[in-house]
Amino acid sequence: MSISTPGGPERRPTVASTAKKPAGGRPASGKPGSGKPAGGKAGSGKPVGSQRGGKGPRKPITPVKVSQSRNWGPIALFVAVGVLAVAIVGYGGWATFQGSKPWDERADAIAGIVNYREKDPELVTGGNHQQGSIEYSILPPVAGPHNDAWQNCMGDIYDAPIASEHAVHSLEHGAVWITYQPDLDAGQVEKLAERVRGNEKLFLSPYEGLDAAISLQAWGYQLKVDNADDSRIDDFIKTLKVNASVEGPTALCAQGVTATGTTPRELGPQMPQ
């Protein structure tokens, strides 16, 4: 139908309906009480949305994983601490094992040591007491006959040569005698003195004609080194002090000769035997 207007025919506007009219007065599918699921036919077995434009259900969105770089600092520190711990435990076990060995086995393990107990058993069986000067085949001497009096070995430091006849008696009592060339650097001498000073069963003196910078003596053992920083000095002292005694750990180091000079002294009966 058209309506005539002064400006010409005017068409009636068309109104479009977006909703479907239920057929036969029945309610539309999907409304409450209809008994049919929305968007699908009853009994079809298809999920909701399966008939929208012929497309299937929307796939779930997979979460995006954001990769992060490792912080290697703490890991490296943890590994380093672990390695250090293993090393400490390992060294402790090794040290315990070494300490459990007999002292003579530990002595023989010191590099460069000379074991005169094996080389010359007769020399170290015991020392006869003799008066006067004695000729020694090993210099400085490590065993053999010696004077009745021993050199004081209570950590004594002698700044001049002493009589070997007294020193050997001290070795028999389990002392370690450290000798050095008279012209050895003062700093080197002081390092030796630090080990000796105030420590029983140790004594230190220069020795004329020594063929090495430093020589250490215990009863039946000798070690020669070139430097006071040599760690074998401490190994020698720790292993042989007292252990090398042929008179036991109670043998005296006090009440001995404290004088220097290479001529042995005869102190008479006042010396304890």
C-alpha positions in Angstrom: 0.0 0.0 0.0 1.3 3.5 -0.7 0.2 6.7 0.8 0.1 9.7 -1.4 1.7 12.8 0.1 2.4 16.1 -1.4 6.0 15.1 -2.0 5.0 11.8 -3.8 4.0 8.3 -2.6 5.4 7.2 0.7 6.1 3.6 1.5 5.1 2.1 4.8 8.2 1.1 6.6 8.8 -2.6 6.9 9.4 -4.0 10.4 11.6 -7.1 10.5 11.2 -9.6 13.2 14.3 -11.4 14.6 12.4 -14.0 16.6 10.8 -17.1 15.2 7.2 -17.6 15.8 6.4 -20.8 17.4 4.6 -23.2 15.1 1.2 -24.3 16.2 1.5 -22.3 19.4 4.3 -24.5 20.7 7.1 -22.8 22.6 10.5 -22.4 20.9 13.2 -24.9 21.5 15.4 -24.2 24.5 12.8 -22.4 26.5 12.1 -23.6 30.0 9.7 -26.5 30.1 10.2 -27.4 26.5 12.1 -30.6 27.3 14.6 -30.0 24.5 18.1 -28.8 24.9 18.9 -25.4 23.5 20.5 -25.3 20.1 19.9 -29.0 19.2 17.2 -31.5 18.5 16.0 -33.7 21.2 17.7 -37.0 21.3 20.3 -36.0 18.7 23.2 -36.8 21.2 25.1 -33.8 19.9 26.5 -31.3 22.4 25.4 -27.8 22.5 27.0 -25.6 19.8 27.7 -28.7 17.6 25.3 -27.4 15.0 26.3 -23.8 14.8 27.3 -23.3 11.3 28.4 -26.9 11.0 31.5 -26.3 13.3 32.6 -28.6 16.1 33.2 -27.6 19.7 35.9 -25.0 20.4 39.3 -26.5 21.3 40.7 -25.7 24.7 43.4 -23.1 24.7 46.8 -24.6 25.6 48.6 -22.5 28.2 51.8 -20.9 26.9 54.9 -21.9 29.0 57.3 -19.1 29.5 60.9 -20.5 29.8 63.2 -18.9 32.3 67.0 -19.0 32.2 68.7 -20.9 35.1 70.5 -18.9 37.7 73.8 -20.8 37.7 75.3 -18.7 40.5 73.7 -20.6 43.5 74.1 -23.9 41.6 77.9 -23.4 41.2 78.2 -22.3 44.8 76.3 -25.5 46.0 78.6 -27.7 43.8 81.7 -26.0 45.1 80.7 -26.4 48.7 79.9 -30.1 48.1 83.2 -30.7 46.5 85.0 -29.0 49.4 83.1 -31.0 51.9 84.0 -34.2 50.1 87.6 -33.2 50.0 87.7 -32.3 53.7 86.1 -35.6 54.7 88.5 -37.5 52.3 91.5 -35.8 53.8 90.3 -36.4 57.3 89.9 -40.1 56.5 93.4 -40.2 54.9 95.0 -38.4 57.8 93.3 -40.8 60.3 94.5 -43.7 58.3 98.0 -42.3 58.2 98.0 -41.6 61.9 96.9 -45.1 62.6 100.1 -46.5 61.0 103.1 -47.4 63.3 105.4 -44.5 63.8 108.3 -46.2 62.1 106.2 -46.7 58.9 105.3 -43.1 59.0 108.9 -42.2 59.4 110.0 -44.2 56.4 107.3 -42.5 54.3 109.0 -39.1 54.7 110.8 -38.3 51.4 114.6 -38.2 51.7 114.8 -39.6 55.2 117.7 -41.9 56.0 116.9 -44.9 58.2 120.2 -45.9 59.9 118.3 -48.5 61.9 118.0 -50.5 58.8 121.3 -49.4 57.2 123.4 -50.0 60.3 121.5 -51.9 63.0 124.7 -52.3 65.2 125.0 -48.5 65.3 121.7 -47.9 66.9 121.4 -50.9 69.3 122.3 -48.6 72.2 125.0 -46.1 73.2 127.9 -46.9 75.5 128.9 -44.1 77.7 132.4 -42.9 77.1 134.5 -40.0 78.3 136.3 -37.6 76.1 135.9 -36.9 72.4 134.4 -39.5 70.1 134.8 -40.0 66.4 131.5 -40.4 64.5 131.2 -41.8 61.0 127.9 -40.0 60.4 127.9 -36.2 60.6 126.0 -34.9 62.4 125.8 -38.1 64.4 122.5 -40.0 64.9 123.5 -42.7 67.3 126.4 -44.5 68.9 128.6 -44.1 72.0 128.2 -40.8 73.8 129.0 -38.9 76.9 127.4 -39.6 80.3 125.8 -36.1 80.2 123.1 -35.1 77.7 122.6 -31.8 76.2 119.7 -29.9 77.7 116.8 -30.4 75.2 113.9 -28.5 76.7 113.4 -26.4 73.6 116.9 -24.9 74.0 118.3 -22.8 71.2 122.1 -22.6 71.1 123.8 -19.9 69.1 127.1 -21.7 68.8 128.1 -25.3 68.0 127.7 -27.9 70.8 129.5 -31.2 71.6 128.1 -34.0 69.6 128.9 -36.4 72.5 126.2 -34.6 74.6 123.8 -34.2 71.7 123.8 -37.9 70.9 122.8 -38.7 74.5 119.8 -36.4 74.1 118.8 -38.3 70.9 118.9 -41.5 72.9 116.3 -39.9 75.3 114.0 -39.2 72.4 114.9 -35.7 71.4 115.2 -34.3 67.9 118.3 -32.3 67.2 118.1 -29.6 64.5 121.3 -28.3 63.1 122.1 -25.7 60.4 125.0 -24.2 58.6 126.5 -21.3 60.6 126.1 -18.9 57.8 122.4 -19.7 57.2 120.2 -16.7 56.7 118.9 -15.2 60.0 115.3 -15.4 58.8 115.7 -19.1 58.1 117.3 -19.7 61.5 114.4 -17.9 63.2 111.9 -20.1 61.5 113.7 -23.1 62.9 113.9 -21.5 66.3 110.1 -20.9 66.3 109.6 -24.7 66.0 112.0 -25.4 68.8 111.6 -22.6 71.4 110.0 -23.9 74.6 109.2 -27.4 73.3 110.5 -30.3 75.2 112.6 -32.9 73.4 113.8 -30.4 70.8 117.0 -28.4 70.6 118.8 -26.3 67.9 122.4 -25.4 67.2 124.7 -24.5 64.3 127.0 -27.2 63.0 130.4 -26.6 61.3 131.0 -28.4 58.0 127.4 -29.4 57.4 126.9 -30.4 53.8 123.2 -29.2 53.6 121.5 -26.0 54.8 119.6 -27.9 57.5 120.0 -31.4 59.0 117.6 -33.1 61.5 118.6 -36.0 63.7 116.7 -38.4 65.8 118.0 -41.7 67.2 118.8 -43.7 64.1 117.2 -41.2 61.6 118.4 -38.2 59.6 116.8 -35.8 57.2 118.6 -33.0 55.3 116.8 -30.2 53.6 117.6 -26.9 51.9 115.0 -24.6 53.3 113.4 -23.9 56.7 110.0 -23.8 55.0 110.2 -27.5 54.0 107.1 -29.2 55.4 109.1 -32.4 56.0 110.8 -30.7 59.0 107.4 -30.7 60.8 106.7 -34.3 59.7 110.1 -35.4 61.1 109.5 -33.7 64.4 106.0 -35.0 64.8 106.8 -38.5 63.9 110.2 -39.1 65.6 110.1 -36.9 68.7 109.8 -39.2 71.7 109.0 -42.2 69.4 112.6 -42.7 68.5 113.7 -42.9 72.1 115.4 -46.1 73.2 114.9 -45.3 76.9 111.1 -44.5 76.8 109.1 -41.3 77.0 110.2 -40.6 80.6 113.8 -40.1 79.8 114.9 -36.6 80.9 115.7 -33.6 78.7 116.1 -31.3 81.7 119.2 -31.0 84.0 121.5 -31.4 81.0 124.5 -29.5 79.7 123.6 -25.9 78.6 127.0 -24.8 77.6 128.2 -24.4 74.0 131.5 -25.6 72.6 132.5 -28.9 70.8 134.6 -30.2 73.7 132.6 -32.6 75.9 132.3 -31.7 79.5 132.7 -34.1 82.4 130.1 -33.1 85.0 130.6 -36.0 87.4 128.1 -37.8 89.6 125.7 -34.8 89.9 124.2 -35.7 86.5 121.2 -38.0 86.8 121.8 -41.3 85.0 
